[in-house]
Amino acid sequence: MQTLCSSRSRDEVYEKAKQSQKTNQWSLRKDGVYTADARAITRTRVKGGCSQGKVGVIIQFIAKKQNMSRRTVQRALIEGGIATRLQVVHEMVQADGATLSSDATSLRGENYEGAFVMINKGTTHKMRMLSLTSTVLHGSETQLVNLKHQISSICTLYRRSPLGQRSQFNFEGGNGDHAADVKKFHRLGKEWKKESSRILLGYEEPGRMEPQKVIDVVREILEKNLAEAGGADAWKQLPDAEKNVRTKSSMDTLALRLGEEVFSLLPPETKREINLFFWAGCSMRKELNCCKVFDEGMQEHYEEHPELEPPVLLANKDNAATIELAEDTGESTPAHRKLMDFVENNKTKRSWNHMEQNIVKGLNCKTTISLTLCLFTMAVMHPYAAAVRGSGLEELNMLDLRPFHQSVKAHMRKLIANSDPLISTAPDSYKFATLDGK
């Protein structure tokens, strides 16, 4: 009996050890090909800051089994990028509509442009990054050319994938700040959408044409290509890639003409749906514009009243810290002054830099303190920012803010007509002074 129990115990221990060994065994490759998990680990490590050449070494150190070359790491990264782009296009194809948003900035003389797309499907809204590129110029035309290239690139990739099919997605609007080049960019984008929709209608038309008319269309494309190339002999000398480009351009031109004819016959409701394009500006740019107008009005006021002492000049872009210090009620201003003295006394050269000098000037100028007390910011701008950019507003649509913006303008007109609630000491004055009544 004891021998039987001992034998059974040995079998159980052996089975557990076998299962443990099976669980701990993991291979980077299966049938000579790196697994999806292995490639995912690679991308995660590179994203975390590991160099491509060290990924395989780290995996080998952890697993003590296999290594991965730098070239394989690069391939895994490229694979992840392609999968991401395919995901974006697939979501756009499945969506009810999409809205583009783009902006550009410069860093050390280099232009950078970022483009995003808001994908709308039913009640869900997803923000996806479309591109981040470096460009030579920062003009509206350049931004549009770059956007066309990015969209064409991902659509070509999608058509070559197993998911690819003749699908379309509809850009219904754009979002950006109020800069002149951004407004022009969206005007050009609207024209691009109009042209693209007509070309799409034109490409669909041959399927409804009579055979002889289709033959006439093809003949017209061929004759146009030969004429532009300088004859049949010149056309034969062109590279195949150039022939494809010219043929596609001729087909698009003809499709645009056919599409215009088709569009003219559509009912008004369908025309409106095809041409629909919204543009919405940045809400916080509206807040910035109010601040700019306030500053211009303040300057005009002191120019008209030279007897008044103007606020101290802070001739530097780094005056934001001064404004933020002065936005409180003024109770902590002495503490801020004491802090700046402490900063000066603890420096080797016992002197402020230019930004610190601006802070000191602002803290010791009563006019600056009174003007940057920012009653308008506390009464209007901060509540406005919370209403359009606060937490829990991820599903807020810009088109739903029209009534709110009308209430903002009405509140500002009320304060212009009577600013007493801003400085009133009544316990409930905030209910009348602030935009949200809080």
Beta strands, then each sheet from edge to edge (+ up, - down):
strand 1: 29-30
strand 2: 33-34
strand 3: 97-107
strand 4: 110-121
strand 5: 124-135
strand 6: 171-176
strand 7: 278-281
sheet 1: 1+ 2-
sheet 2: 5+ 4- 3+ 6+ 7+
end
